[in-house]
Amino acid sequence: MNPAHVLPDHDIAVVIVNYNSAEMSLNAMQSIFDKTADTNSIHIHVVDNASPDDCATVLHKEISGRGWASQTTLYEETTNHGFGRGNNVALNAIAAMDQKPEKVMFLNPDACLQSDVITNLSKRLDQLPDVAIAGSAIRDEHGEVAVAAFRFPNILGVFADAVNFGPISGLFANWRAPIEPMPTTETDVDWVTGAAFMARFDAIERVGFFNQNFFLYFEEVDLMKVVRADGGREQPHFSGPN
């Protein structure tokens, strides 16, 4: 699992950034293998962001013990890079490959797939060649649909959130960042949650991946804004109850 080795060809890279959450990351990985129809099409990249506990050791042992070593690369970092730079560790390694994957799926360590989201998003991107990034519907720990689609921040939305008064919030509902109620069908949006989304690798490579000036929060907002400016657009894929 040394990232210096030559990675096998695969259609989809999956990137998980871990920090003090080995068990959650392993659960996320298990859900990938359980729910993905064609596991031979994926390769998982797990970046351990210098967790102060024994996360890297646990991950290394479990990945080997569960038979995932041939489809997983573990990056044992000595510095906590934050979310964006942590993802970039894997993305830069992928960019150096002779044969790059067409797409990359980003998954939070505390997120578990409830359906074959990877295949669904990949197929949808194939059907929508002008779409650069696709996001999935998300449910919280209680099974309720969580907000996963957003508008870019703007002054009117910030004002409505700051006032936090029903009539005013309602008046400026179309300017607030969260899109509520959540759409029940596919729709074009400004950005989707970073907890689970898929991007065309060439689209994010062209813009230099995540902005490394962000340590935590808003990295995905910036990335999707830059991708949109580069000519792509983001369309979340809501596949109904997962």
GIBEL-V32310 format. One line per field, one symbol per residue. ss: DSSP state (h for helix, s for strand, l for the rest). phi: phi as a letter, one per 40 degrees, with the letter a starting at -180 (. if undefined). psi: psi as a letter, one per 40 degrees, with the letter a starting at -180 (. if undefined). A space follows every 10 residues. Layout:
ss=???
phi=???
psi=???
This chain:
ss=llllllllll lsssssssll lhhhhhhhhh hhhhhlllhh hsssssssll llllhhhhhh hhhhhlllhh hsssssllll lhhhhhhhhh hhhhhlllll llssssslll llllllhhhh hhhhhhhlll llsssslssl llllssllss llllhhhhhh hhhllhhhhh hlhhhllsll llllllsssl sslllsssss hhhhhhllll llllllllhh hhhhhhhhhl lllsssslll ll
phi=.cccccccca cbcbbbbbaf adcccccccd ccccbccbcc cbbcbbbccf dcccdccccd ccccccgbdc bbbbbccbbc cgccccccdc ccccccccbc ccbbbbbccc bbcbaccccc cccccccbcc ccbbbbcbbc ccgccccbba ccdacccccc cccfbddccc cbdcbccccb ccdbbcacbc abdccaabbc cccccccggc cccccaggcc ccdccccccc hcabbcbbcg db
psi=fheeihiiii dhihhhhhhf fddddddddd ddddehdgee eihhhhhhff heafdddddd dddddefede ehhhhgiehh eadddddddd dddddeidhi idihhhhide hhheagdddd ddddddegee hdhhiiiiia eeeihiheii iiiidddddd dddfhcdddd dfdeeidhhi ihieiiihid iiiedhiiih ddddddefai heehdhhedd ddddddddde eiihhihhea h.
